[in-house]
């Protein structure tokens, strides 16, 4: 005759439910696996159809025609997509935490506009036409606007609202300048038309080597800010009580976002919605803890960027659709949904 164990004994022997931390860690591993698959798809799929055997041959055995397509083109743009996607995702997450606005993106502080205006100036007035030449102007323009937004936002007395207002005002002015110059100069318009929509097609080893130090430095800084930004999310008074230095955290957050977004924009052009969508989606299943939001955003943002790039290569064969156009098409409806959901939640 079987006798049931007492409830206390059954409770002791029953397997413990998985903790939220374990679930998040498993999700992070799963996100890495998805990123690897998307990166492999980015190498294997392109505007020019190649079999998997030809891709393998070009990647590991041949420096000829297949090698030129797979290594010189697809591998370089995949690496740049990984780096730029991670940078935009981290920049978006940091800016959303800094401004306490979950709908903020890297364009909110005028960084994209600063980079674009600097590139137009370099092409039109200085005659610099190569990407390796004006990539530095894009970065310097982004850095200059980031510093100006910090100054106009109040410097040490900066608040999230002041920073957002200063960035919005500068963006409007710089985009007006950009449009005026491009309309008056047909040569600048022709050279800028692909860069301004955002593209990975100009990726090269030279471009990656120029921007990777800035991208890596910005990523390390952004990840290191997770704890003080968590404290600031609870309010300035609570953050001070927890020992957070508000001015230093805001300044370093601005620096991280400027370096990340400036370097990514310099290499790829202004790509929209990646820094907005991914951190917002990540927050829905990680919660508000930036110690999890930042790593997830750094992994899943390249998934979105490379996935959009692969879609752009497929839908317009034998040509290709620029990745900035695809992310805008995907991001528009998502942004409308997010705004409507926030409005419904506030009612």
PETA-V930989 format. One record per pair of residues at least 6 apart in sequence whose ideal C-beta (glycine too) atoms are under 6 Angstrom apart, sorted by the first residue. I is the first residue (numbers start at 1). J is the second residue. Records with the same first field share a line. If there is no record, write none. Layout:
I=J, J
This chain:
24=292
31=299, 300
32=299
34=303
35=299, 302, 303
38=303, 306, 307
39=78
41=310
42=78, 306, 310
43=74, 75, 78
44=55
45=310
46=74, 313
47=313, 317, 318, 320
54=66
55=70
57=66
58=66, 67, 70
59=70
76=203, 204
77=200, 203
79=208
80=200, 203, 208
81=200, 305, 306, 309
82=302
83=215
84=264, 268
85=301, 302, 305
86=298, 301, 302
87=215, 260, 264
88=264, 274, 275, 301
89=278, 297, 298, 301
90=219, 222, 260, 297, 298
91=106, 257, 260, 261, 275
92=105, 106, 275, 276, 279
93=279, 293, 294, 297
94=222, 253, 256, 257
95=104, 257
96=102, 104, 279
97=229, 290
98=253
99=160, 164
100=160
102=280
105=275, 276
106=261, 275
108=164, 167
109=149, 167
110=145, 149, 167, 170, 171
111=142, 145, 146, 258, 261, 262
112=265, 270
113=171, 174, 175
114=141, 142, 145
115=138, 141, 142, 262, 265, 266
116=178, 270
117=141, 174, 177, 178
118=137, 138, 141
119=134, 137, 138
120=178, 181, 188
122=128, 134, 137
123=188, 191
124=181, 185, 188
128=134
131=202
132=206
135=210, 266
138=265, 266
139=262, 263, 266
142=258, 262
143=258, 262
145=170
146=254, 258
149=166, 167
150=254
152=166
153=162, 163, 166
154=162
156=247
158=250
182=188, 189
195=269
196=269
197=322, 324, 325
198=268, 269, 270, 271, 323, 324
199=269, 322, 323
200=268, 309, 323
207=267
211=263, 267
214=259, 263
215=263
218=256, 259, 260
221=256
222=256
223=294
225=252, 253
226=290, 291, 294
228=244, 249
229=290
230=290
231=239, 242, 244
232=239
236=246
271=324, 327
272=328
273=327, 331
274=301, 304, 305, 327
277=331, 334
278=297, 300, 301, 304
279=297
282=293, 296, 297
283=293
286=292, 293, 296
308=323, 326, 327
309=323
311=326
312=320, 321, 323, 326
313=320
315=321
